[in-house]
Amino acid sequence: MWKRFELWLVDQIDRIFGLERLARRAGFSPDEARRIAREK
């Protein structure tokens, strides 16, 4: 149970930071990147 939750959490964090990194590379500001990541 906990292991699955941990994996899910890591996946979510990775997705958010991955999107943030992509957005930053595309020229968005970090705040904008975070907002976009939240919308997805």
The 8 nearest C-alpha neighbors of each residue, nearest first, counted from 0:
[[1, 3, 2, 4, 5, 6, 7, 8],
 [2, 0, 4, 3, 5, 6, 7, 8],
 [1, 3, 5, 4, 0, 6, 7, 8],
 [2, 4, 6, 0, 1, 5, 7, 8],
 [5, 3, 1, 7, 2, 6, 8, 0],
 [6, 4, 8, 2, 7, 3, 1, 9],
 [5, 7, 3, 9, 4, 8, 10, 2],
 [8, 6, 4, 10, 5, 9, 3, 11],
 [7, 9, 5, 11, 10, 6, 4, 12],
 [10, 8, 12, 6, 11, 7, 13, 5],
 [9, 11, 7, 13, 8, 12, 14, 6],
 [12, 10, 14, 8, 13, 9, 7, 15],
 [13, 11, 9, 15, 14, 10, 16, 8],
 [12, 14, 10, 16, 11, 15, 17, 9],
 [13, 15, 17, 11, 12, 16, 10, 18],
 [16, 14, 12, 18, 17, 36, 13, 19],
 [17, 15, 19, 13, 18, 14, 20, 12],
 [16, 18, 14, 20, 19, 15, 13, 21],
 [19, 17, 21, 15, 16, 20, 22, 36],
 [18, 20, 16, 32, 22, 17, 21, 23],
 [19, 21, 23, 17, 18, 22, 16, 24],
 [22, 20, 18, 24, 23, 19, 25, 17],
 [23, 21, 25, 19, 27, 24, 32, 20],
 [22, 24, 27, 26, 20, 25, 21, 19],
 [23, 25, 21, 22, 26, 20, 27, 19],
 [24, 26, 22, 23, 27, 21, 20, 28],
 [27, 25, 23, 24, 22, 28, 21, 29],
 [28, 26, 23, 22, 25, 31, 32, 29],
 [27, 29, 31, 30, 32, 23, 26, 22],
 [30, 28, 32, 31, 33, 23, 27, 19],
 [31, 29, 33, 32, 28, 34, 27, 35],
 [30, 32, 34, 28, 33, 29, 27, 35],
 [33, 31, 29, 19, 35, 30, 34, 22],
 [32, 34, 36, 30, 31, 35, 19, 29],
 [33, 35, 31, 37, 36, 32, 30, 38],
 [34, 36, 32, 38, 37, 33, 31, 39],
 [37, 35, 33, 34, 39, 38, 15, 18],
 [36, 38, 34, 35, 39, 33, 15, 32],
 [37, 39, 35, 36, 34, 33, 32, 15],
 [38, 36, 37, 35, 34, 15, 18, 14]]
